[in-house]
Amino acid sequence: MESLVIVGASLAGLSAARAARAQGFTGRLVIVGDDPQRPYDRPPLSKEFLAGTFQLEDLALETESEDLGAEWVLGVRAVSFDAGTRSVVLEDGRTLHADGLVIATGASPRSLPQVAGLDNVVTLRTLEDARKLRDLIGRGGHLVVIGAGFIGAEVASTAHKLGLEVKVLEKASTPLCGPLGAQLGAVVAGLHAQAGVELLCGADIEDFDVSDGSVTAVRLAGGRVLPTDVLLVGIGAVPNTSWLEGSGIELGNGVLCDEVGRTNVPGVVAVGDCAAWMDPVSGRHHRVEHWTGAAERPAVAVGALLGTDLAVLPAVKPAYFWSNQYGTRLQFVGDAGAGDRVVYEQGGPDEDSFLAVYYAGEEPVAVLGWNQAKQFLRWRKTLEKLAAARTAAAGLAAAAAQTAAPASA
């Protein structure tokens, strides 16, 4: 392989570039990104950067001495890929030849068409978004957050600490119902209440009041009106895959990959928020939209792309994320959806610190730590070992089934 093109210049793309060099790739390395900035860390955008305690230099992901020998093409989108000619076409008309392609284009926030583009409405994904939100919040007043997921909750927490009057609207019955389940999502709801931030779950938005290009109020079904000076929309994200339509690469809820990131097109892998890797245990494709996945999984995918012996590469770990809200640190690992019950191994839901384990039968499948860094780390390592064993067992079962299958006539 003489040329490797990485489309996406955030954490996943940078991690892929580092992995390629670390695994011995010495050819031409091109990194394409639609953001004009060099790679920066996104988690602080809703916390330290928004609060003003971090500046741009604090977000940098590259070290001062780092030199990947890469060609950086920033501020330009990729618009198509031709698998036959191995060509990536950019929006400015340039074409890049790619013996190998790493897709790391991430995801884009969902918007609300009724208010998209208005002056005081923000979705938070990029540094530009964060700068706009920081400026708006710096003026004080009322903030309405639509969506009580990670970004919504962290922005609400930061803005409340800065003195704004904050209200959070959530369509589901609890915050973080998807990743944590309803039982522990309800516990997380208490964080907002304890801080004095009103959380309205099951909220149905009827309309918005708009004046002079800005939203002035959110109208709820039932007649309640919430005045606002700033509106944050945090209702999830969609994978950036439209540029791959017609390329022959299989798409679904993201770029569909096998268990090590390979797509159905030889020489093409996908990593980060846009990549839906196969889980060999559940038999389903799954996107992992968290920092750790973007940092760790590219080494596996690049190894598969370069033909590295997969046995020497790091194992694919269970999904892990953390969130800081109202002075509380939440850490989670595993798959809450696979569990059938929750057991508090340390503390309880009414305490400032607890550790809750999700079980499927007698086997732990996920853990939530609430200000429990030490105990959580021990359980995280346990789940990683169990996940590796389940993955190995699933691989052996699949191999046995293939061996036992009768040959076709």
C-alpha positions as CSV (number, residue, x, y, z in Angstrom):
1,M,0.0,0.0,0.0
2,E,1.5,3.3,-1.1
3,S,-1.2,5.8,-0.2
4,L,-3.5,6.0,2.7
5,V,-6.3,8.6,2.8
6,I,-8.1,9.4,6.1
7,V,-11.3,11.3,5.7
8,G,-12.1,13.0,9.0
9,A,-9.6,15.0,11.0
10,S,-10.9,14.8,14.5
11,L,-10.0,12.3,17.2
12,A,-10.8,9.1,15.3
13,G,-9.0,10.3,12.2
14,L,-5.9,11.4,14.1
15,S,-5.9,8.1,16.1
16,A,-6.0,6.2,12.7
17,A,-3.0,8.2,11.4
18,R,-1.0,7.6,14.6
19,A,-1.9,3.9,14.4
20,A,-0.8,3.7,10.7
21,R,2.6,5.1,11.4
22,A,3.0,3.1,14.6
23,Q,2.2,-0.1,12.7
24,G,4.9,0.6,10.1
25,F,3.1,2.4,7.2
26,T,5.6,4.6,5.5
27,G,3.7,5.7,2.4
28,R,1.8,8.8,1.5
29,L,-0.6,9.8,4.3
30,V,-3.3,12.3,3.6
31,I,-5.8,13.6,6.3
32,V,-8.9,15.4,5.0
33,G,-11.2,17.4,7.3
34,D,-14.1,19.7,6.7
35,D,-13.2,21.7,9.9
36,P,-10.5,24.3,9.3
37,Q,-9.0,23.6,12.7
38,R,-6.3,21.0,13.5
39,P,-7.7,18.1,15.6
40,Y,-9.1,19.3,18.9
41,D,-10.8,17.6,21.9
42,R,-14.6,17.9,21.9
43,P,-15.7,16.8,25.4
44,P,-14.5,20.1,27.0
45,L,-16.6,22.1,24.6
46,S,-19.7,21.6,26.8
47,K,-17.8,22.2,30.0
48,E,-14.4,23.8,30.5
49,F,-14.4,25.7,27.1
50,L,-17.9,26.8,27.6
51,A,-17.1,28.1,31.1
52,G,-14.1,30.0,29.8
53,T,-11.5,28.0,31.8
54,F,-10.2,26.3,28.6
55,Q,-9.0,28.1,25.5
56,L,-8.2,26.8,22.1
57,E,-4.7,25.7,23.0
58,D,-6.0,23.6,25.8
59,L,-8.1,21.6,23.3
60,A,-5.2,20.5,21.0
61,L,-5.0,16.8,20.5
62,E,-1.5,16.9,18.9
63,T,1.6,17.3,20.9
64,E,4.1,20.0,20.0
65,S,6.8,17.4,18.9
66,E,4.4,15.2,17.0
67,D,5.1,14.8,13.2
68,L,3.1,12.2,11.4
69,G,4.6,13.1,8.0
70,A,1.0,13.7,6.8
71,E,-0.5,16.0,4.2
72,W,-3.3,17.9,5.9
73,V,-6.3,19.0,3.7
74,L,-8.5,21.0,6.1
75,G,-11.6,23.1,5.6
76,V,-12.7,20.9,2.6
77,R,-15.3,18.2,2.5
78,A,-15.1,14.9,0.7
79,V,-18.1,14.6,-1.7
80,S,-17.6,11.1,-3.1
81,F,-15.6,7.9,-3.3
82,D,-15.1,5.7,-6.4
83,A,-14.1,2.2,-5.3
84,G,-13.1,1.2,-8.8
85,T,-10.6,4.0,-9.3
86,R,-9.8,4.3,-5.5
87,S,-10.5,8.0,-5.8
88,V,-11.8,10.4,-3.1
89,V,-13.3,13.6,-4.7
90,L,-13.2,16.8,-2.7
91,E,-15.7,19.7,-2.9
92,D,-13.1,22.0,-4.4
93,G,-12.6,19.5,-7.3
94,R,-9.4,17.9,-6.2
95,T,-9.1,14.1,-6.4
96,L,-7.0,12.0,-4.1
97,H,-5.9,8.4,-4.9
98,A,-6.4,6.0,-2.0
99,D,-4.9,2.6,-2.0
100,G,-6.4,2.4,1.5
101,L,-9.2,4.5,2.9
102,V,-10.2,5.2,6.5
103,I,-13.6,6.7,6.9
104,A,-13.7,8.9,10.0
105,T,-16.3,11.5,9.1
106,G,-18.1,11.5,12.4
107,A,-21.7,12.6,12.9
108,S,-23.7,15.8,12.7
109,P,-26.2,17.1,15.3
110,R,-29.9,16.7,14.5
111,S,-31.6,20.1,14.1
112,L,-35.1,21.4,14.5
113,P,-36.2,22.8,11.1
114,Q,-38.6,25.3,12.8
115,V,-35.7,27.2,14.4
116,A,-32.6,26.1,12.4
117,G,-30.4,29.1,11.5
118,L,-31.9,31.5,14.0
119,D,-29.5,33.8,15.8
120,N,-29.7,32.4,19.3
121,V,-30.2,28.7,18.4
122,V,-27.2,26.4,18.7
123,T,-26.3,22.8,18.2
124,L,-23.0,21.8,19.8
125,R,-20.5,19.8,17.8
126,T,-17.7,22.0,16.5
127,L,-15.4,24.7,18.0
128,E,-17.4,27.3,16.0
129,D,-20.6,26.1,17.6
130,A,-19.0,26.3,21.1
131,R,-17.7,29.8,20.5
132,K,-21.2,30.9,19.5
133,L,-22.8,29.3,22.5
134,R,-20.1,30.7,24.9
135,D,-20.8,34.2,23.6
136,L,-24.6,33.8,23.9
137,I,-24.4,32.3,27.4
138,G,-22.0,35.0,28.5
139,R,-24.9,37.5,28.1
140,G,-26.9,35.7,30.9
141,G,-30.6,35.3,31.0
142,H,-32.7,32.2,30.3
143,L,-31.5,29.0,28.6
144,V,-33.8,26.3,27.3
145,V,-32.1,23.0,26.5
146,I,-34.0,20.6,24.2
147,G,-32.6,17.1,25.0
148,A,-31.3,15.8,28.3
149,G,-28.5,13.6,26.8
150,F,-24.8,14.1,27.5
151,I,-24.4,17.4,25.7
152,G,-27.7,18.9,26.9
153,A,-27.1,17.9,30.5
154,E,-23.5,19.2,30.5
155,V,-24.4,22.5,28.9
156,A,-27.2,22.9,31.4
157,S,-24.8,22.2,34.3
158,T,-22.2,24.6,33.0
159,A,-24.8,27.4,32.3
160,H,-26.5,27.0,35.6
161,K,-23.1,27.4,37.4
162,L,-22.5,30.6,35.3
163,G,-25.8,32.0,36.7
164,L,-28.3,31.4,33.9
165,E,-31.9,30.3,34.5
166,V,-32.0,26.9,32.9
167,K,-34.8,24.6,31.9
168,V,-34.2,21.2,30.2
169,L,-36.8,19.5,28.0
170,E,-36.7,15.8,27.3
171,K,-39.0,13.8,25.1
172,A,-38.4,10.5,26.9
173,S,-39.6,9.5,30.3
174,T,-36.1,10.0,31.8
175,P,-32.7,11.4,30.8
176,L,-30.3,9.0,29.2
177,C,-32.9,6.4,29.0
178,G,-31.2,4.8,26.0
179,P,-27.7,4.3,27.3
180,L,-28.6,3.8,31.0
181,G,-32.1,2.4,31.0
182,A,-35.1,3.9,32.6
183,Q,-34.3,2.9,36.2
184,L,-30.9,4.7,36.4
185,G,-32.0,7.4,34.0
186,A,-34.5,8.4,36.7
187,V,-31.7,8.6,39.2
188,V,-29.8,10.9,36.8
189,A,-32.9,13.1,36.7
190,G,-32.3,13.9,40.3
191,L,-29.1,15.7,39.5
192,H,-31.0,18.4,37.7
193,A,-33.5,18.7,40.5
194,Q,-30.9,18.9,43.3
195,A,-29.1,21.7,41.4
196,G,-32.4,23.7,41.0
197,V,-32.6,23.1,37.2
198,E,-36.1,22.2,36.1
199,L,-36.2,19.1,34.0
200,L,-39.4,18.4,32.0
201,C,-39.6,14.8,30.8
202,G,-42.2,13.7,28.3
203,A,-42.2,17.3,27.1
204,D,-44.1,18.0,23.8
205,I,-43.1,21.2,22.1
206,E,-46.0,22.8,20.3
207,D,-44.4,25.9,18.8
208,F,-41.7,28.6,19.1
209,D,-42.1,32.4,19.4
210,V,-39.7,34.1,17.1
211,S,-38.9,37.8,16.9
212,D,-36.1,39.6,14.9
213,G,-34.4,36.4,13.9
214,S,-34.3,34.9,17.4
215,V,-36.4,32.5,19.5
216,T,-38.0,34.3,22.4
217,A,-40.0,31.5,23.9
218,V,-40.8,27.8,23.6
219,R,-44.5,26.8,23.8
220,L,-45.3,23.4,25.2
221,A,-48.5,21.4,24.6
222,G,-50.8,22.2,27.5
223,G,-50.1,25.9,27.2
224,R,-47.0,26.5,29.2
225,V,-44.6,29.1,27.8
226,L,-40.9,29.1,28.5
227,P,-39.1,32.4,27.8
228,T,-35.6,32.0,26.5
229,D,-32.6,34.0,25.5
230,V,-30.6,31.0,24.2
231,L,-31.9,27.7,22.8
232,L,-29.6,24.7,22.7
233,V,-30.8,21.8,20.6
234,G,-29.2,18.5,21.8
235,I,-31.4,15.8,20.3
236,G,-28.7,13.4,19.0
237,A,-26.7,13.1,15.8
238,V,-26.7,11.3,12.5
239,P,-23.7,9.7,10.9
240,N,-22.0,11.7,8.1
241,T,-22.3,9.1,5.3
242,S,-24.2,10.8,2.5
243,W,-20.9,11.4,0.6
244,L,-20.6,7.6,0.3
245,E,-23.9,7.0,-1.4
246,G,-23.4,5.2,-4.7
247,S,-19.9,4.2,-3.8
248,G,-20.8,0.6,-3.2
249,I,-19.9,0.8,0.5
250,E,-22.7,-0.7,2.5
251,L,-24.5,1.8,4.6
252,G,-27.2,1.6,7.3
253,N,-27.2,3.5,10.6
254,G,-23.6,4.5,9.7
255,V,-20.9,2.7,7.7
256,L,-21.5,-1.0,8.2
257,C,-18.4,-2.9,9.2
258,D,-17.3,-6.2,10.5
259,E,-16.0,-6.7,14.0
260,V,-12.7,-5.0,13.3
261,G,-13.9,-2.1,11.2
262,R,-13.6,-3.5,7.7
263,T,-16.3,-2.5,5.2
264,N,-17.6,-4.7,2.3
265,V,-15.2,-2.9,0.0
266,P,-11.6,-4.2,0.2
267,G,-9.1,-1.6,1.5
268,V,-11.7,0.5,3.2
269,V,-12.3,0.7,7.0
270,A,-14.5,3.0,9.1
271,V,-13.9,4.3,12.7
272,G,-15.5,6.8,15.1
273,D,-19.1,8.1,15.3
274,C,-19.9,7.2,11.6
275,A,-18.9,3.5,11.9
276,A,-21.3,0.8,12.8
277,W,-19.2,-2.2,13.8
278,M,-20.5,-5.7,14.1
279,D,-20.9,-7.0,17.6
280,P,-20.1,-10.7,17.3
281,V,-22.0,-11.6,20.5
282,S,-25.3,-9.9,19.7
283,G,-25.0,-10.2,15.9
284,R,-25.9,-6.6,15.4
285,H,-24.2,-3.5,14.0
286,H,-23.6,-0.8,16.6
287,R,-22.3,2.7,16.5
288,V,-20.2,3.7,19.5
289,E,-20.4,7.5,19.8
290,H,-17.9,8.1,22.6
291,W,-14.4,9.5,23.0
292,T,-12.8,6.2,24.0
293,G,-14.0,4.3,21.0
294,A,-12.6,7.0,18.7
295,A,-9.3,6.8,20.5
296,E,-8.9,3.0,20.7
297,R,-10.7,1.3,17.8
298,P,-8.7,3.0,15.0
299,A,-5.7,0.9,15.9
300,V,-7.7,-2.3,15.3
301,A,-9.2,-1.1,12.0
302,V,-5.9,0.2,10.7
303,G,-4.3,-3.0,11.6
304,A,-6.9,-4.9,9.6
305,L,-6.4,-2.5,6.7
306,L,-2.6,-3.0,6.7
307,G,-2.8,-6.7,7.1
308,T,-1.3,-6.7,10.7
309,D,-1.8,-9.9,12.6
310,L,-5.0,-9.2,14.5
311,A,-3.9,-11.4,17.3
312,V,-1.2,-8.8,18.3
313,L,-3.6,-5.8,18.2
314,P,-5.6,-4.6,21.2
315,A,-9.0,-6.3,21.8
316,V,-12.1,-4.3,21.0
317,K,-13.3,-3.2,24.4
318,P,-16.9,-2.6,25.6
319,A,-18.3,0.9,25.1
320,Y,-17.2,3.3,27.8
321,F,-18.1,6.9,28.5
322,W,-18.1,9.5,31.2
323,S,-20.0,12.7,31.9
324,N,-19.6,15.5,34.4
325,Q,-22.9,17.0,35.5
326,Y,-23.5,19.3,38.5
327,G,-20.3,18.3,40.2
328,T,-21.0,14.6,39.8
329,R,-18.8,12.3,37.7
330,L,-20.7,9.5,35.9
331,Q,-18.8,6.6,34.3
332,F,-20.4,3.8,32.4
333,V,-19.2,0.7,30.6
334,G,-21.0,-2.1,28.8
335,D,-24.5,-2.6,27.3
336,A,-27.4,-1.7,29.6
337,G,-29.8,-3.1,27.1
338,A,-28.4,-6.6,27.6
339,G,-29.2,-6.5,31.3
340,D,-32.4,-7.8,33.0
341,R,-31.8,-6.3,36.5
342,V,-29.7,-3.7,38.3
343,V,-27.8,-4.3,41.6
344,Y,-26.2,-1.6,43.8
345,E,-22.9,-3.1,44.7
346,Q,-21.8,0.1,46.5
347,G,-24.1,2.8,48.0
348,G,-27.5,3.4,46.6
349,P,-29.6,5.8,44.5
350,D,-30.2,8.3,47.3
351,E,-26.5,8.6,48.1
352,D,-23.8,10.9,46.7
353,S,-21.7,7.9,45.6
354,F,-22.8,4.5,44.3
355,L,-21.8,1.7,41.9
356,A,-24.6,-0.1,40.0
357,V,-24.1,-3.3,38.1
358,Y,-26.4,-4.5,35.3
359,Y,-26.8,-8.3,35.2
360,A,-28.1,-10.7,32.6
361,G,-28.9,-13.7,34.7
362,E,-25.8,-14.0,36.9
363,E,-23.3,-12.3,34.5
364,P,-22.5,-8.6,34.7
365,V,-23.0,-6.8,31.4
366,A,-22.7,-3.1,32.3
367,V,-21.6,-0.9,35.2
368,L,-22.5,2.7,36.2
369,G,-20.2,4.5,38.6
370,W,-21.4,7.6,40.4
371,N,-18.4,9.3,42.0
372,Q,-16.9,5.8,42.3
373,A,-13.6,6.1,40.3
374,K,-11.6,3.3,42.1
375,Q,-14.4,0.7,42.2
376,F,-15.5,1.5,38.7
377,L,-12.1,0.9,37.3
378,R,-12.0,-2.6,38.9
379,W,-15.4,-3.4,37.4
380,R,-14.5,-2.0,34.0
381,K,-11.5,-4.4,33.8
382,T,-13.7,-7.3,34.8
383,L,-16.2,-6.4,32.0
384,E,-13.4,-6.1,29.5
385,K,-12.2,-9.6,30.3
386,L,-15.7,-11.0,30.2
387,A,-16.4,-9.3,26.9
388,A,-13.2,-10.7,25.4
389,A,-14.2,-14.2,26.5
390,R,-17.7,-13.8,25.0
391,T,-16.3,-12.5,21.7
392,A,-13.9,-15.5,21.5
393,A,-16.7,-17.9,22.3
394,A,-18.9,-16.3,19.6
395,G,-16.0,-16.6,17.1
396,L,-15.5,-20.3,17.9
397,A,-19.3,-21.0,17.6
398,A,-19.4,-19.3,14.2
399,A,-16.4,-21.2,13.0
400,A,-17.9,-24.5,14.2
401,A,-21.2,-23.7,12.5
402,Q,-19.4,-22.9,9.3
403,T,-17.5,-26.2,9.5
404,A,-20.6,-28.2,10.2
405,A,-22.7,-26.6,7.4
406,P,-23.2,-29.0,4.4
407,A,-21.5,-28.0,1.2
408,S,-23.7,-26.5,-1.5
409,A,-24.4,-28.7,-4.6
